[in-house]
């Protein structure tokens, strides 16, 4: 019984799911290991065994949610690296929107990332280095190619941030947008949103280099 409730891979998975729900609901500081262990039907000691401590568990939960999204919707969107940059940008944006608007993922994924962004913990730096930065570098390479050698680093960075900002707007402001605009945001609208953001961004970047 001790082994089942403590050291098994199944226990680790249950802890990740229970912790994700708890952290998304209460935030890192207010969620407790005891509460998480109870929800996972595991011993409190199982957290130490699998993750070291509460901080380790939280970092693992963030990594778990981020990796699941990236695995399902990779940044390249299935487009080859030698494809035209316009096509790669469209694929990147479409994949990004799928990750943030995916209705099939656990609801706590998005809530947890919103919590972490609003009230960062040291775990954010780990996730940025391991998962977010490589994804952003993919976008930067596309934007550099689109803007040409004349564009300085700051212009490239700001342009890439503008692309990301447009995508995230539909996630963070979703309740407001759906009340202002006659459009239900979700998987069914990703293609339309991706096309709009792509055309808008390409036109803006073209105008900057004209």
Long-range contacts (C-beta under 8 A, 24 or more apart in sequence): 2-43, 5-41, 5-42, 5-43, 5-46, 6-42, 6-43, 6-45, 6-46, 6-49, 7-46, 7-49, 7-50, 11-40, 11-42, 11-46, 11-50, 12-46, 12-50, 14-40, 14-41, 14-42, 15-40, 15-42, 15-46, 15-47, 15-50, 15-51, 15-57, 16-60, 16-61, 16-64, 17-106, 19-57, 19-58, 19-60, 19-61, 20-61, 20-64, 20-65, 20-106, 20-108, 20-109, 20-112, 21-106, 21-108, 23-58, 23-61, 23-108, 23-112, 23-115, 24-107, 24-108, 24-109, 24-111, 24-112, 24-115, 25-108, 25-111, 27-115, 27-119, 28-54, 28-58, 28-115, 28-116, 28-119, 28-121, 28-123, 29-119, 33-57, 55-121, 55-122, 55-123, 58-121, 58-123, 59-123, 59-126, 59-127, 61-112, 62-112, 62-113, 62-116, 62-123, 62-124, 62-126, 62-127, 63-126, 63-127, 63-130, 63-131, 65-106, 65-108, 65-109, 65-112, 65-113, 66-113, 66-127, 66-131, 66-132, 67-131, 68-105, 68-109, 69-99, 69-102, 69-105, 69-109, 70-99, 70-131, 70-135, 72-98, 72-99, 72-102, 72-105, 73-98, 73-99, 73-102, 75-134, 75-135, 75-138, 75-139, 76-138, 85-142, 85-145, 85-146, 86-146, 86-198, 86-202, 88-142, 89-139, 89-142, 89-143, 89-146, 89-163, 89-198, 89-201, 89-202, 90-194, 90-195, 90-198, 92-138, 92-139, 92-142, 92-163, 93-163, 93-167, 93-194, 93-197, 93-198, 93-201, 94-190, 94-191, 94-194, 96-164, 96-167, 97-167, 97-170, 97-190, 97-193, 97-194, 97-197, 98-187, 98-190, 100-167, 100-168, 100-170, 100-171, 101-170, 101-171, 101-174, 101-185, 101-186, 101-187, 101-189, 101-190, 102-187, 103-186, 103-187, 104-187, 110-171, 114-172, 136-160, 136-164, 139-163, 139-164, 143-205, 146-202, 146-205, 147-205, 147-208, 147-209, 148-209, 150-209, 151-208, 151-209, 155-208, 159-201, 159-204, 159-205, 159-208, 162-201, 162-204, 163-197, 163-201, 166-197, 166-200, 166-201, 167-197
